[in-house]
């Protein structure tokens, strides 16, 4: 089985995963300081979030009457990219709230600059 067939068997559209992965990469590269955690986890988080949240988001946008292009493929891929871009920000917020709730100290992230030295 190929990767595309495995994703299809799981009910995941491969192009949506790639769009989410691309959004995660954009998010990781748009930071002022590149952190190893974000460079690795942002694309993964973006791909996973896009795979599972894109179709519910598109259905919601249609239900509220948001003006959308006639072709669903454009809406799905654009939504997947935006979800992929925002997924790591959302996870940062959620984990920050959990850490403050339990008064945990967040672990110090190593930037790529310090790892290169």
N, C-alpha and C positions, 0 to 999 in steps of 0.2 A: 504494500500500500504506500502511496505517496502521501506527503504531508497534506496536500490539498484534499485527498480522499479522507484522511483522518479527520480533518477539520469539518468536512462536509458531513461525515458520520456523526459528529458531535453537534451538528446543527449550526455551525459557525461558517460565515462567508469569509473566504480567504482575503478578498479585496478589502473587506471591512477591517480585518486584523492588520493588514498592511497600512491602511489609512490611520488607524489608531497608533500603530508603531511609529509612523512618520510624525504624528502629532506629539508623541512622547519624546522623540528625538529633537523636535523643534523646541519643546519645553526645556529639555536638558541643555541645549546649546544656547538658549536665550538668557541663561543665568549669568550674573556678573562673575561669580566664582564657580567654576566647575567643581562639583563634589562627586567623588567616585560613586557614592550611593545613588545620586541622581542620574548620573550618566548611564548606569546599569539598570536601575529600577524604573526610571521614567518611561522608556520605550516598552518595557514589559507591562507596567501598570497601564499605560495607554492602550496597548493592544488588548489586554484583558477587559478593560472597561469598555472599549469600543465594541468588542465582540458581544458583550452581554447587554449593553445599555443603548446601542444604536437603534435597534428596531422599536423598543418601547418609546424612545425619544421621538422618533419619526411618527409613530402612531399618536402620541400626545400632541405633537405640533399640528397634525391633521385634525385632531378632535377639537382643538381650540380655534381652528380656522385661520391659522397662521398662513400668510400668502407664500406658497411654495411653488417651485418649478413643476411643470407637468410631468416630467420624467422622474420616477422614483429613484433611479440609480444616482442621479446627481445629489438628491437630498440625502440619501443614505451615506454616500461617501463623504460629503461635506460634514454631516453630523458626526460620523465616525472620527474624522480628523479633529473636529472641535472637542469631542469627548476625550480623545487621546491626549490632546493638549492640556485639557483641564483636569484630567484624572489625578495627576500627581499633586497638583495644588489642593484638590479636594482631600486626598489622603493625608497631606501635610496638616491641613486644618483639623481633620478628624483625630489624628494621632496627637496633635498639640492639645486639643480639648481633653482627650483621655489622659494625657500626661499631667495636665494641670489638675484634673479632677482627682487623680491619685497622687499628686505632688511628686511625680517622678522626675528625675533629672534626665533630659534627653542626652543620648550619647553624643560625644563630640565627633563630628564628621571630619574626615581628612580630605583636604582639597587635593586636587591633582598636583598643584604646585608643590605642596609639602611632600607628596609621595615621590615626585621627580627628583628631589634634592638628595 
